[in-house]
Amino acid sequence: MLAKKTAKNQVTLPKAIANAFPDTQYFDVSIQDGRIILLPVKIQPAGATLEEVRGKMQRLGVSEADVGEAIQWARGKKR
C-alpha cells in the first residue's frame, strides 16, 4: 500500500490499515533499520492505572526516594 507525506508532514493511513485498528486513535512512532514503526497505544486515565504503576515500580525496585531524586535532577536542582 502507498501513503504520501504531505507538505505539513502528515501521512494518512490507507483505509485497510486504519480499519484493522478501529479503536486506536494514537500510535507510538519509532524508526528501526530505516523503517517507520507504528504501534497502537491505548490511552487510559491516570487514576485508573495508579495501582499498576505502583506495582511496576515496586517490581523494578524504584522507591519514593528514587522518584524524588529523579524529579530534582530533571528540574536541575541540587540537594
Residue pairs with C-beta under 8 A, 6 or more apart in sequence:
1 14
1 16
1 17
2 14
3 11
3 12
3 13
3 14
4 11
4 12
5 11
21 40
24 40
24 41
24 42
25 43
26 40
26 41
26 43
27 38
27 39
27 40
27 41
28 38
28 39
28 40
28 41
29 36
29 37
29 38
30 36
30 37
30 39
31 37
57 67
72 78
72 79
